[in-house]
Amino acid sequence: MSKMLEMREKFPNTQFWVDSCAKADLEYGIGIGAVGATTNPVIVSQVLQKELPEWEDTIRDLFAQSPSATEDDVAWKLIEKMGLRGCELLRPVFEQSGGQCGKISMQTNIKYYHDWEKMADQAAYFSSLAPNIQVKMPISAAGLKAFEEATYRGVSVNATVSFSLAQALALAEAVERGLKRREAEGLDTAHMTPVCTIMLGRIDDWLKKAVAADQLAVLPEALEWGGVAVFKKAYQIFKARGYRTRLLTAAYRNIYHWSQLIGGDVSMTITAKYLKTFDHSDTEIRSTMDDPVPQCWLDELMKLKEFRRAYEEDGMTPEEFEHYGAFITCLEGFFKGYDTLLQLIRPYQFGKPLAR
Protein backbone atom coordinates (compact mmCIF):
# COMPACT_ATOMS: atom_id res chain seq x y z
CA MET A 1 0.00 0.00 0.00
CA SER A 2 1.15 3.56 -0.67
CA LYS A 3 2.72 4.89 2.54
CA MET A 4 1.30 8.37 1.92
CA LEU A 5 -2.20 6.99 1.39
CA GLU A 6 -1.79 4.85 4.49
CA MET A 7 -0.88 7.96 6.48
CA ARG A 8 -3.91 9.81 5.09
CA GLU A 9 -6.17 6.89 6.11
CA LYS A 10 -4.77 6.44 9.60
CA PHE A 11 -4.14 10.12 10.39
CA PRO A 12 -6.39 12.35 8.22
CA ASN A 13 -5.35 15.42 10.21
CA THR A 14 -1.76 14.95 9.01
CA GLN A 15 -2.14 16.50 5.59
CA PHE A 16 0.46 16.78 2.88
CA TRP A 17 0.90 19.06 -0.11
CA VAL A 18 3.03 18.87 -3.24
CA ASP A 19 5.91 21.33 -3.04
CA SER A 20 5.57 22.11 -6.74
CA CYS A 21 3.25 23.57 -9.36
CA ALA A 22 4.37 21.27 -12.19
CA LYS A 23 1.38 19.52 -13.78
CA ALA A 24 2.91 16.04 -13.56
CA ASP A 25 3.92 16.55 -9.92
CA LEU A 26 0.46 17.76 -8.93
CA GLU A 27 -1.27 14.88 -10.69
CA TYR A 28 1.05 12.40 -8.99
CA GLY A 29 0.64 14.00 -5.55
CA ILE A 30 -3.13 14.31 -5.73
CA GLY A 31 -3.27 10.67 -6.76
CA ILE A 32 -1.63 9.59 -3.49
CA GLY A 33 -3.61 11.92 -1.23
CA ALA A 34 -2.06 15.40 -1.48
CA VAL A 35 -4.48 18.20 -0.56
CA GLY A 36 -2.50 21.29 -1.52
CA ALA A 37 0.44 22.67 -3.47
CA THR A 38 2.86 25.56 -3.39
CA THR A 39 4.98 27.85 -5.53
CA ASN A 40 7.91 30.20 -5.08
CA PRO A 41 10.43 31.79 -7.50
CA VAL A 42 12.71 28.76 -7.43
CA ILE A 43 9.84 26.33 -8.04
CA VAL A 44 8.39 28.39 -10.91
CA SER A 45 11.77 28.70 -12.66
CA GLN A 46 12.34 24.94 -12.28
CA VAL A 47 8.88 24.15 -13.64
CA LEU A 48 9.38 26.48 -16.59
CA GLN A 49 12.65 24.74 -17.46
CA LYS A 50 10.83 21.37 -17.48
CA GLU A 51 7.72 22.57 -19.29
CA LEU A 52 9.15 25.33 -21.49
CA PRO A 53 7.72 24.02 -24.80
CA GLU A 54 4.24 24.16 -23.26
CA TRP A 55 4.66 27.78 -22.17
CA GLU A 56 6.48 29.33 -25.15
CA ASP A 57 3.33 30.51 -26.95
CA THR A 58 1.94 31.92 -23.70
CA ILE A 59 5.13 33.91 -23.08
CA ARG A 60 5.14 35.26 -26.65
CA ASP A 61 1.47 36.22 -26.36
CA LEU A 62 2.07 38.05 -23.09
CA PHE A 63 4.77 40.17 -24.72
CA ALA A 64 2.62 40.73 -27.82
CA GLN A 65 -0.43 41.82 -25.82
CA SER A 66 1.49 44.70 -24.29
CA PRO A 67 4.43 46.03 -26.32
CA SER A 68 5.64 47.97 -23.28
CA ALA A 69 5.65 44.89 -21.02
CA THR A 70 8.93 44.17 -19.27
CA GLU A 71 10.27 40.72 -18.56
CA ASP A 72 9.21 41.30 -14.92
CA ASP A 73 5.64 42.01 -16.03
CA VAL A 74 5.55 38.81 -18.06
CA ALA A 75 7.19 36.80 -15.27
CA TRP A 76 4.45 37.73 -12.80
CA LYS A 77 1.68 37.02 -15.30
CA LEU A 78 3.28 33.63 -15.92
CA ILE A 79 3.46 32.98 -12.17
CA GLU A 80 -0.27 33.76 -12.00
CA LYS A 81 -1.07 31.38 -14.85
CA MET A 82 0.91 28.55 -13.29
CA GLY A 83 -0.82 29.17 -9.98
CA LEU A 84 -4.27 29.22 -11.57
CA ARG A 85 -3.55 25.94 -13.38
CA GLY A 86 -2.76 24.46 -9.97
CA CYS A 87 -6.04 25.89 -8.62
CA GLU A 88 -7.98 24.02 -11.28
CA LEU A 89 -6.21 20.73 -10.60
CA LEU A 90 -6.92 21.11 -6.88
CA ARG A 91 -10.48 22.37 -7.27
CA PRO A 92 -12.12 18.94 -6.64
CA VAL A 93 -10.21 18.65 -3.35
CA PHE A 94 -11.20 22.22 -2.45
CA GLU A 95 -14.88 21.56 -3.12
CA GLN A 96 -14.97 18.17 -1.39
CA SER A 97 -13.38 19.66 1.75
CA GLY A 98 -15.73 22.62 1.92
CA GLY A 99 -12.87 25.00 1.16
CA GLN A 100 -10.60 23.82 3.96
CA CYS A 101 -8.11 22.05 1.67
CA GLY A 102 -7.25 22.05 -2.03
CA LYS A 103 -5.40 25.36 -2.08
CA ILE A 104 -2.21 26.39 -3.83
CA SER A 105 0.16 28.94 -2.30
CA MET A 106 1.42 31.81 -4.43
CA GLN A 107 4.33 33.88 -3.13
CA THR A 108 4.49 37.66 -3.13
CA ASN A 109 7.50 39.41 -4.64
CA ILE A 110 10.36 38.57 -2.30
CA LYS A 111 11.87 42.01 -3.00
CA TYR A 112 9.05 43.49 -0.91
CA TYR A 113 10.18 41.85 2.34
CA HIS A 114 10.86 45.29 3.88
CA ASP A 115 7.56 46.84 2.70
CA TRP A 116 4.48 45.56 4.51
CA GLU A 117 2.01 47.58 2.45
CA LYS A 118 3.25 46.22 -0.89
CA MET A 119 3.17 42.68 0.48
CA ALA A 120 -0.36 43.09 1.86
CA ASP A 121 -1.63 44.65 -1.38
CA GLN A 122 -0.11 41.92 -3.55
CA ALA A 123 -1.47 39.27 -1.18
CA ALA A 124 -4.99 40.70 -1.52
CA TYR A 125 -4.62 40.75 -5.31
CA PHE A 126 -3.46 37.13 -5.50
CA SER A 127 -6.27 36.08 -3.18
CA SER A 128 -8.81 37.67 -5.53
CA LEU A 129 -7.73 35.50 -8.48
CA ALA A 130 -9.40 32.28 -7.26
CA PRO A 131 -11.10 31.03 -4.09
CA ASN A 132 -8.46 28.36 -3.47
CA ILE A 133 -5.36 30.54 -3.35
CA GLN A 134 -3.21 30.85 -0.24
CA VAL A 135 -0.59 33.63 -0.20
CA LYS A 136 2.99 33.25 0.96
CA MET A 137 5.00 36.08 2.51
CA PRO A 138 8.23 36.04 4.54
CA ILE A 139 8.24 36.40 8.32
CA SER A 140 10.31 39.57 8.55
CA ALA A 141 9.49 42.44 10.88
CA ALA A 142 7.56 44.10 8.04
CA GLY A 143 6.05 40.74 7.16
CA LEU A 144 4.32 40.55 10.55
CA LYS A 145 2.42 43.76 9.77
CA ALA A 146 1.60 42.41 6.31
CA PHE A 147 0.24 39.17 7.76
CA GLU A 148 -2.06 40.98 10.15
CA GLU A 149 -3.36 43.31 7.44
CA ALA A 150 -3.76 40.59 4.79
CA THR A 151 -5.59 38.37 7.29
CA TYR A 152 -7.88 41.26 8.15
CA ARG A 153 -8.62 41.60 4.42
CA GLY A 154 -9.66 37.95 4.26
CA VAL A 155 -6.51 36.41 2.78
CA SER A 156 -5.56 32.87 3.81
CA VAL A 157 -1.85 33.36 4.46
CA ASN A 158 1.13 31.03 4.37
CA ALA A 159 4.08 32.37 6.34
CA THR A 160 7.41 31.41 4.81
CA VAL A 161 11.15 32.15 5.14
CA SER A 162 10.62 30.88 8.67
CA PHE A 163 13.15 28.94 10.74
CA SER A 164 12.52 29.65 14.39
CA LEU A 165 10.07 29.32 17.23
CA ALA A 166 10.19 33.10 17.75
CA GLN A 167 9.07 33.69 14.15
CA ALA A 168 6.27 31.12 14.37
CA LEU A 169 4.88 32.57 17.60
CA ALA A 170 5.07 36.17 16.35
CA LEU A 171 3.28 35.10 13.18
CA ALA A 172 0.53 33.28 15.07
CA GLU A 173 -0.12 36.39 17.17
CA ALA A 174 -0.22 38.61 14.06
CA VAL A 175 -2.77 36.31 12.42
CA GLU A 176 -4.89 36.27 15.59
CA ARG A 177 -4.94 40.08 15.56
CA GLY A 178 -6.07 40.07 11.94
CA LEU A 179 -8.78 37.47 12.58
CA LYS A 180 -10.08 39.35 15.62
CA ARG A 181 -10.26 42.60 13.62
CA ARG A 182 -12.41 40.80 11.02
CA GLU A 183 -14.62 39.23 13.66
CA ALA A 184 -15.09 42.59 15.42
CA GLU A 185 -16.59 43.89 12.16
CA GLY A 186 -18.78 40.83 11.66
CA LEU A 187 -16.68 39.54 8.74
CA ASP A 188 -16.37 35.84 7.94
CA THR A 189 -13.31 33.87 9.06
CA ALA A 190 -14.63 30.31 8.62
CA HIS A 191 -13.22 30.01 5.10
CA MET A 192 -9.72 31.11 6.16
CA THR A 193 -6.93 28.55 6.63
CA PRO A 194 -3.74 30.33 7.79
CA VAL A 195 -0.58 28.27 7.96
CA CYS A 196 2.92 28.93 9.26
CA THR A 197 5.81 27.19 7.56
CA ILE A 198 8.87 26.05 9.47
CA MET A 199 11.58 25.21 6.94
CA LEU A 200 13.06 22.16 8.65
CA GLY A 201 15.82 21.38 6.19
CA ARG A 202 17.01 24.96 5.97
CA ILE A 203 17.41 25.01 9.76
CA ASP A 204 19.58 21.89 9.50
CA ASP A 205 21.49 23.36 6.55
CA TRP A 206 22.29 26.50 8.50
CA LEU A 207 23.39 24.63 11.62
CA LYS A 208 25.76 22.52 9.51
CA LYS A 209 27.24 25.66 7.95
CA ALA A 210 27.64 27.30 11.35
CA VAL A 211 29.32 24.21 12.82
CA ALA A 212 31.72 24.00 9.88
CA ALA A 213 32.53 27.71 9.98
CA ASP A 214 33.24 27.64 13.72
CA GLN A 215 35.03 24.27 13.51
CA LEU A 216 32.88 22.81 16.28
CA ALA A 217 32.97 19.15 17.27
CA VAL A 218 29.34 18.04 17.15
CA LEU A 219 27.96 14.56 16.61
CA PRO A 220 26.70 14.73 13.00
CA GLU A 221 23.46 12.82 13.66
CA ALA A 222 22.33 15.65 15.96
CA LEU A 223 22.38 18.05 13.01
CA GLU A 224 19.67 16.01 11.29
CA TRP A 225 17.28 16.73 14.18
CA GLY A 226 17.45 20.52 14.52
CA GLY A 227 14.45 21.33 12.36
CA VAL A 228 12.40 18.51 13.89
CA ALA A 229 13.19 19.78 17.40
CA VAL A 230 12.08 23.33 16.57
CA PHE A 231 8.89 22.08 14.92
CA LYS A 232 7.90 19.73 17.74
CA LYS A 233 8.33 22.48 20.31
CA ALA A 234 6.33 24.95 18.21
CA TYR A 235 3.57 22.37 17.78
CA GLN A 236 3.17 21.85 21.52
CA ILE A 237 3.00 25.60 22.16
CA PHE A 238 0.52 26.21 19.32
CA LYS A 239 -1.76 23.51 20.72
CA ALA A 240 -1.50 24.85 24.29
CA ARG A 241 -2.29 28.43 23.23
CA GLY A 242 -5.05 27.52 20.79
CA TYR A 243 -3.68 29.43 17.83
CA ARG A 244 -5.83 29.16 14.73
CA THR A 245 -2.77 29.01 12.49
CA ARG A 246 -1.79 25.52 11.33
CA LEU A 247 1.88 24.57 11.25
CA LEU A 248 3.39 23.47 7.95
CA THR A 249 6.68 21.67 7.31
CA ALA A 250 8.88 22.47 4.31
CA ALA A 251 12.39 22.11 2.85
CA TYR A 252 12.79 18.35 3.22
CA ARG A 253 16.29 16.92 3.58
CA ASN A 254 15.85 13.59 5.40
CA ILE A 255 13.21 11.04 6.38
CA TYR A 256 12.91 12.39 9.95
CA HIS A 257 11.28 15.52 8.53
CA TRP A 258 8.34 13.26 7.66
CA SER A 259 8.51 10.15 9.81
CA GLN A 260 8.92 12.02 13.13
CA LEU A 261 5.90 14.29 12.60
CA ILE A 262 3.18 11.79 11.66
CA GLY A 263 -0.08 12.00 13.59
CA GLY A 264 0.03 15.70 14.25
CA ASP A 265 -2.65 18.19 13.23
CA VAL A 266 -0.21 19.64 10.70
CA SER A 267 0.44 20.04 7.00
CA MET A 268 3.58 19.01 5.12
CA THR A 269 4.70 20.44 1.80
CA ILE A 270 6.93 17.82 0.19
CA THR A 271 8.69 17.77 -3.18
CA ALA A 272 7.75 15.07 -5.68
CA LYS A 273 11.21 13.55 -5.21
CA TYR A 274 10.71 13.05 -1.48
CA LEU A 275 7.06 12.03 -1.89
CA LYS A 276 8.20 9.15 -4.08
CA THR A 277 11.01 8.26 -1.67
CA PHE A 278 8.72 8.21 1.36
CA ASP A 279 5.88 6.52 -0.52
CA HIS A 280 8.06 3.53 -1.37
CA SER A 281 9.85 3.30 1.97
CA ASP A 282 9.30 0.65 4.64
CA THR A 283 8.54 3.27 7.30
CA GLU A 284 6.02 2.18 9.94
CA ILE A 285 3.06 4.54 9.81
CA ARG A 286 2.45 5.33 13.46
CA SER A 287 1.89 8.49 15.50
CA THR A 288 5.25 10.10 16.25
CA MET A 289 4.33 13.78 16.61
CA ASP A 290 4.40 13.63 20.40
CA ASP A 291 7.57 11.53 20.61
CA PRO A 292 10.39 13.64 22.08
CA VAL A 293 13.61 14.27 20.20
CA PRO A 294 16.18 11.85 21.63
CA GLN A 295 17.77 13.64 24.57
CA CYS A 296 21.30 12.85 23.40
CA TRP A 297 20.73 14.78 20.16
CA LEU A 298 18.93 17.65 21.88
CA ASP A 299 21.83 18.00 24.33
CA GLU A 300 24.25 18.24 21.40
CA LEU A 301 22.09 20.82 19.65
CA MET A 302 21.74 22.99 22.75
CA LYS A 303 25.50 23.53 22.69
CA LEU A 304 25.01 25.59 19.51
CA LYS A 305 24.12 29.26 19.77
CA GLU A 306 22.51 29.23 16.32
CA PHE A 307 20.23 26.37 17.38
CA ARG A 308 19.25 28.10 20.61
CA ARG A 309 18.29 31.19 18.60
CA ALA A 310 15.91 29.04 16.57
CA TYR A 311 14.66 26.85 19.44
CA GLU A 312 14.05 29.26 22.29
CA GLU A 313 10.90 31.34 22.51
CA ASP A 314 12.90 34.53 22.98
CA GLY A 315 15.75 33.43 20.72
CA MET A 316 15.28 36.39 18.36
CA THR A 317 13.40 39.66 18.18
CA PRO A 318 11.43 40.50 15.02
CA GLU A 319 14.16 42.95 14.06
CA GLU A 320 16.67 40.10 14.17
CA PHE A 321 14.69 37.67 12.00
CA GLU A 322 16.10 38.87 8.70
CA HIS A 323 19.67 38.72 10.01
CA TYR A 324 19.54 35.04 10.93
CA GLY A 325 21.76 33.02 8.62
CA ALA A 326 19.02 30.73 7.32
CA PHE A 327 16.85 33.75 6.46
CA ILE A 328 19.66 35.33 4.45
CA THR A 329 20.55 32.17 2.52
CA CYS A 330 16.88 31.44 1.79
CA LEU A 331 16.30 34.93 0.39
CA GLU A 332 19.46 34.62 -1.70
CA GLY A 333 18.07 31.39 -3.17
CA PHE A 334 14.74 33.04 -3.97
CA PHE A 335 16.49 35.97 -5.65
CA LYS A 336 18.56 33.57 -7.76
CA GLY A 337 15.46 31.59 -8.68
CA TYR A 338 13.69 34.74 -9.81
CA ASP A 339 16.75 35.82 -11.83
CA THR A 340 16.75 32.41 -13.53
CA LEU A 341 13.07 32.86 -14.37
CA LEU A 342 13.80 36.23 -16.00
CA GLN A 343 16.65 34.73 -18.00
CA LEU A 344 14.31 32.07 -19.38
CA ILE A 345 11.70 34.64 -20.35
CA ARG A 346 14.00 37.38 -21.68
CA PRO A 347 14.64 35.96 -25.18
CA TYR A 348 10.94 35.81 -26.01
CA GLN A 349 10.53 39.58 -25.98
CA PHE A 350 12.31 39.48 -29.33
CA GLY A 351 9.64 37.23 -30.82
CA LYS A 352 11.53 33.95 -30.58
CA PRO A 353 14.19 32.45 -28.33
CA LEU A 354 17.77 33.43 -28.88
CA ALA A 355 20.09 30.65 -30.05
CA ARG A 356 20.76 28.35 -27.16
C-alpha positions as CSV (number, residue, x, y, z in Angstrom):
1,M,0.0,0.0,0.0
2,S,1.1,3.6,-0.7
3,K,2.7,4.9,2.5
4,M,1.3,8.4,1.9
5,L,-2.2,7.0,1.4
6,E,-1.8,4.8,4.5
7,M,-0.9,8.0,6.5
8,R,-3.9,9.8,5.1
9,E,-6.2,6.9,6.1
10,K,-4.8,6.4,9.6
11,F,-4.1,10.1,10.4
12,P,-6.4,12.3,8.2
13,N,-5.3,15.4,10.2
14,T,-1.8,14.9,9.0
15,Q,-2.1,16.5,5.6
16,F,0.5,16.8,2.9
17,W,0.9,19.1,-0.1
18,V,3.0,18.9,-3.2
19,D,5.9,21.3,-3.0
20,S,5.6,22.1,-6.7
21,C,3.3,23.6,-9.4
22,A,4.4,21.3,-12.2
23,K,1.4,19.5,-13.8
24,A,2.9,16.0,-13.6
25,D,3.9,16.6,-9.9
26,L,0.5,17.8,-8.9
27,E,-1.3,14.9,-10.7
28,Y,1.0,12.4,-9.0
29,G,0.6,14.0,-5.6
30,I,-3.1,14.3,-5.7
31,G,-3.3,10.7,-6.8
32,I,-1.6,9.6,-3.5
33,G,-3.6,11.9,-1.2
34,A,-2.1,15.4,-1.5
35,V,-4.5,18.2,-0.6
36,G,-2.5,21.3,-1.5
37,A,0.4,22.7,-3.5
38,T,2.9,25.6,-3.4
39,T,5.0,27.8,-5.5
40,N,7.9,30.2,-5.1
41,P,10.4,31.8,-7.5
42,V,12.7,28.8,-7.4
43,I,9.8,26.3,-8.0
44,V,8.4,28.4,-10.9
45,S,11.8,28.7,-12.7
46,Q,12.3,24.9,-12.3
47,V,8.9,24.1,-13.6
48,L,9.4,26.5,-16.6
49,Q,12.6,24.7,-17.5
50,K,10.8,21.4,-17.5
51,E,7.7,22.6,-19.3
52,L,9.2,25.3,-21.5
53,P,7.7,24.0,-24.8
54,E,4.2,24.2,-23.3
55,W,4.7,27.8,-22.2
56,E,6.5,29.3,-25.1
57,D,3.3,30.5,-26.9
58,T,1.9,31.9,-23.7
59,I,5.1,33.9,-23.1
60,R,5.1,35.3,-26.7
61,D,1.5,36.2,-26.4
62,L,2.1,38.1,-23.1
63,F,4.8,40.2,-24.7
64,A,2.6,40.7,-27.8
65,Q,-0.4,41.8,-25.8
66,S,1.5,44.7,-24.3
67,P,4.4,46.0,-26.3
68,S,5.6,48.0,-23.3
69,A,5.6,44.9,-21.0
70,T,8.9,44.2,-19.3
71,E,10.3,40.7,-18.6
72,D,9.2,41.3,-14.9
73,D,5.6,42.0,-16.0
74,V,5.5,38.8,-18.1
75,A,7.2,36.8,-15.3
76,W,4.5,37.7,-12.8
77,K,1.7,37.0,-15.3
78,L,3.3,33.6,-15.9
79,I,3.5,33.0,-12.2
80,E,-0.3,33.8,-12.0
81,K,-1.1,31.4,-14.9
82,M,0.9,28.5,-13.3
83,G,-0.8,29.2,-10.0
84,L,-4.3,29.2,-11.6
85,R,-3.6,25.9,-13.4
86,G,-2.8,24.5,-10.0
87,C,-6.0,25.9,-8.6
88,E,-8.0,24.0,-11.3
89,L,-6.2,20.7,-10.6
90,L,-6.9,21.1,-6.9
91,R,-10.5,22.4,-7.3
92,P,-12.1,18.9,-6.6
93,V,-10.2,18.7,-3.3
94,F,-11.2,22.2,-2.5
95,E,-14.9,21.6,-3.1
96,Q,-15.0,18.2,-1.4
97,S,-13.4,19.7,1.8
98,G,-15.7,22.6,1.9
99,G,-12.9,25.0,1.2
100,Q,-10.6,23.8,4.0
101,C,-8.1,22.1,1.7
102,G,-7.2,22.0,-2.0
103,K,-5.4,25.4,-2.1
104,I,-2.2,26.4,-3.8
105,S,0.2,28.9,-2.3
106,M,1.4,31.8,-4.4
107,Q,4.3,33.9,-3.1
108,T,4.5,37.7,-3.1
109,N,7.5,39.4,-4.6
110,I,10.4,38.6,-2.3
111,K,11.9,42.0,-3.0
112,Y,9.0,43.5,-0.9
113,Y,10.2,41.8,2.3
114,H,10.9,45.3,3.9
115,D,7.6,46.8,2.7
116,W,4.5,45.6,4.5
117,E,2.0,47.6,2.4
118,K,3.2,46.2,-0.9
119,M,3.2,42.7,0.5
120,A,-0.4,43.1,1.9
121,D,-1.6,44.6,-1.4
122,Q,-0.1,41.9,-3.5
123,A,-1.5,39.3,-1.2
124,A,-5.0,40.7,-1.5
125,Y,-4.6,40.7,-5.3
126,F,-3.5,37.1,-5.5
127,S,-6.3,36.1,-3.2
128,S,-8.8,37.7,-5.5
129,L,-7.7,35.5,-8.5
130,A,-9.4,32.3,-7.3
131,P,-11.1,31.0,-4.1
132,N,-8.5,28.4,-3.5
133,I,-5.4,30.5,-3.4
134,Q,-3.2,30.8,-0.2
135,V,-0.6,33.6,-0.2
136,K,3.0,33.2,1.0
137,M,5.0,36.1,2.5
138,P,8.2,36.0,4.5
139,I,8.2,36.4,8.3
140,S,10.3,39.6,8.5
141,A,9.5,42.4,10.9
142,A,7.6,44.1,8.0
143,G,6.0,40.7,7.2
144,L,4.3,40.5,10.6
145,K,2.4,43.8,9.8
146,A,1.6,42.4,6.3
147,F,0.2,39.2,7.8
148,E,-2.1,41.0,10.2
149,E,-3.4,43.3,7.4
150,A,-3.8,40.6,4.8
151,T,-5.6,38.4,7.3
152,Y,-7.9,41.3,8.2
153,R,-8.6,41.6,4.4
154,G,-9.7,37.9,4.3
155,V,-6.5,36.4,2.8
156,S,-5.6,32.9,3.8
157,V,-1.9,33.4,4.5
158,N,1.1,31.0,4.4
159,A,4.1,32.4,6.3
160,T,7.4,31.4,4.8
161,V,11.1,32.1,5.1
162,S,10.6,30.9,8.7
163,F,13.1,28.9,10.7
164,S,12.5,29.6,14.4
165,L,10.1,29.3,17.2
166,A,10.2,33.1,17.7
167,Q,9.1,33.7,14.2
168,A,6.3,31.1,14.4
169,L,4.9,32.6,17.6
170,A,5.1,36.2,16.4
171,L,3.3,35.1,13.2
172,A,0.5,33.3,15.1
173,E,-0.1,36.4,17.2
174,A,-0.2,38.6,14.1
175,V,-2.8,36.3,12.4
176,E,-4.9,36.3,15.6
177,R,-4.9,40.1,15.6
178,G,-6.1,40.1,11.9
179,L,-8.8,37.5,12.6
180,K,-10.1,39.4,15.6
181,R,-10.3,42.6,13.6
182,R,-12.4,40.8,11.0
183,E,-14.6,39.2,13.7
184,A,-15.1,42.6,15.4
185,E,-16.6,43.9,12.2
186,G,-18.8,40.8,11.7
187,L,-16.7,39.5,8.7
188,D,-16.4,35.8,7.9
189,T,-13.3,33.9,9.1
190,A,-14.6,30.3,8.6
191,H,-13.2,30.0,5.1
192,M,-9.7,31.1,6.2
193,T,-6.9,28.6,6.6
194,P,-3.7,30.3,7.8
195,V,-0.6,28.3,8.0
196,C,2.9,28.9,9.3
197,T,5.8,27.2,7.6
198,I,8.9,26.0,9.5
199,M,11.6,25.2,6.9
200,L,13.1,22.2,8.7
201,G,15.8,21.4,6.2
202,R,17.0,25.0,6.0
203,I,17.4,25.0,9.8
204,D,19.6,21.9,9.5
205,D,21.5,23.4,6.5
206,W,22.3,26.5,8.5
207,L,23.4,24.6,11.6
208,K,25.8,22.5,9.5
209,K,27.2,25.7,7.9
210,A,27.6,27.3,11.3
211,V,29.3,24.2,12.8
212,A,31.7,24.0,9.9
213,A,32.5,27.7,10.0
214,D,33.2,27.6,13.7
215,Q,35.0,24.3,13.5
216,L,32.9,22.8,16.3
217,A,33.0,19.2,17.3
218,V,29.3,18.0,17.2
219,L,28.0,14.6,16.6
220,P,26.7,14.7,13.0
221,E,23.5,12.8,13.7
222,A,22.3,15.6,16.0
223,L,22.4,18.0,13.0
224,E,19.7,16.0,11.3
225,W,17.3,16.7,14.2
226,G,17.5,20.5,14.5
227,G,14.4,21.3,12.4
228,V,12.4,18.5,13.9
229,A,13.2,19.8,17.4
230,V,12.1,23.3,16.6
231,F,8.9,22.1,14.9
232,K,7.9,19.7,17.7
233,K,8.3,22.5,20.3
234,A,6.3,24.9,18.2
235,Y,3.6,22.4,17.8
236,Q,3.2,21.9,21.5
237,I,3.0,25.6,22.2
238,F,0.5,26.2,19.3
239,K,-1.8,23.5,20.7
240,A,-1.5,24.8,24.3
241,R,-2.3,28.4,23.2
242,G,-5.0,27.5,20.8
243,Y,-3.7,29.4,17.8
244,R,-5.8,29.2,14.7
245,T,-2.8,29.0,12.5
246,R,-1.8,25.5,11.3
247,L,1.9,24.6,11.3
248,L,3.4,23.5,8.0
249,T,6.7,21.7,7.3
250,A,8.9,22.5,4.3
251,A,12.4,22.1,2.9
252,Y,12.8,18.4,3.2
253,R,16.3,16.9,3.6
254,N,15.9,13.6,5.4
255,I,13.2,11.0,6.4
256,Y,12.9,12.4,10.0
257,H,11.3,15.5,8.5
258,W,8.3,13.3,7.7
259,S,8.5,10.1,9.8
260,Q,8.9,12.0,13.1
261,L,5.9,14.3,12.6
262,I,3.2,11.8,11.7
263,G,-0.1,12.0,13.6
264,G,0.0,15.7,14.3
265,D,-2.6,18.2,13.2
266,V,-0.2,19.6,10.7
267,S,0.4,20.0,7.0
268,M,3.6,19.0,5.1
269,T,4.7,20.4,1.8
270,I,6.9,17.8,0.2
271,T,8.7,17.8,-3.2
272,A,7.8,15.1,-5.7
273,K,11.2,13.5,-5.2
274,Y,10.7,13.0,-1.5
275,L,7.1,12.0,-1.9
276,K,8.2,9.2,-4.1
277,T,11.0,8.3,-1.7
278,F,8.7,8.2,1.4
279,D,5.9,6.5,-0.5
280,H,8.1,3.5,-1.4
281,S,9.9,3.3,2.0
282,D,9.3,0.6,4.6
283,T,8.5,3.3,7.3
284,E,6.0,2.2,9.9
285,I,3.1,4.5,9.8
286,R,2.5,5.3,13.5
287,S,1.9,8.5,15.5
288,T,5.3,10.1,16.2
289,M,4.3,13.8,16.6
290,D,4.4,13.6,20.4
291,D,7.6,11.5,20.6
292,P,10.4,13.6,22.1
293,V,13.6,14.3,20.2
294,P,16.2,11.8,21.6
295,Q,17.8,13.6,24.6
296,C,21.3,12.9,23.4
297,W,20.7,14.8,20.2
298,L,18.9,17.6,21.9
299,D,21.8,18.0,24.3
300,E,24.2,18.2,21.4
301,L,22.1,20.8,19.7
302,M,21.7,23.0,22.7
303,K,25.5,23.5,22.7
304,L,25.0,25.6,19.5
305,K,24.1,29.3,19.8
306,E,22.5,29.2,16.3
307,F,20.2,26.4,17.4
308,R,19.2,28.1,20.6
309,R,18.3,31.2,18.6
310,A,15.9,29.0,16.6
311,Y,14.7,26.8,19.4
312,E,14.1,29.3,22.3
313,E,10.9,31.3,22.5
314,D,12.9,34.5,23.0
315,G,15.7,33.4,20.7
316,M,15.3,36.4,18.4
317,T,13.4,39.7,18.2
318,P,11.4,40.5,15.0
319,E,14.2,43.0,14.1
320,E,16.7,40.1,14.2
321,F,14.7,37.7,12.0
322,E,16.1,38.9,8.7
323,H,19.7,38.7,10.0
324,Y,19.5,35.0,10.9
325,G,21.8,33.0,8.6
326,A,19.0,30.7,7.3
327,F,16.8,33.8,6.5
328,I,19.7,35.3,4.5
329,T,20.5,32.2,2.5
330,C,16.9,31.4,1.8
331,L,16.3,34.9,0.4
332,E,19.5,34.6,-1.7
333,G,18.1,31.4,-3.2
334,F,14.7,33.0,-4.0
335,F,16.5,36.0,-5.6
336,K,18.6,33.6,-7.8
337,G,15.5,31.6,-8.7
338,Y,13.7,34.7,-9.8
339,D,16.7,35.8,-11.8
340,T,16.7,32.4,-13.5
341,L,13.1,32.9,-14.4
342,L,13.8,36.2,-16.0
343,Q,16.7,34.7,-18.0
344,L,14.3,32.1,-19.4
345,I,11.7,34.6,-20.3
346,R,14.0,37.4,-21.7
347,P,14.6,36.0,-25.2
348,Y,10.9,35.8,-26.0
349,Q,10.5,39.6,-26.0
350,F,12.3,39.5,-29.3
351,G,9.6,37.2,-30.8
352,K,11.5,34.0,-30.6
353,P,14.2,32.5,-28.3
354,L,17.8,33.4,-28.9
355,A,20.1,30.6,-30.1
356,R,20.8,28.3,-27.2
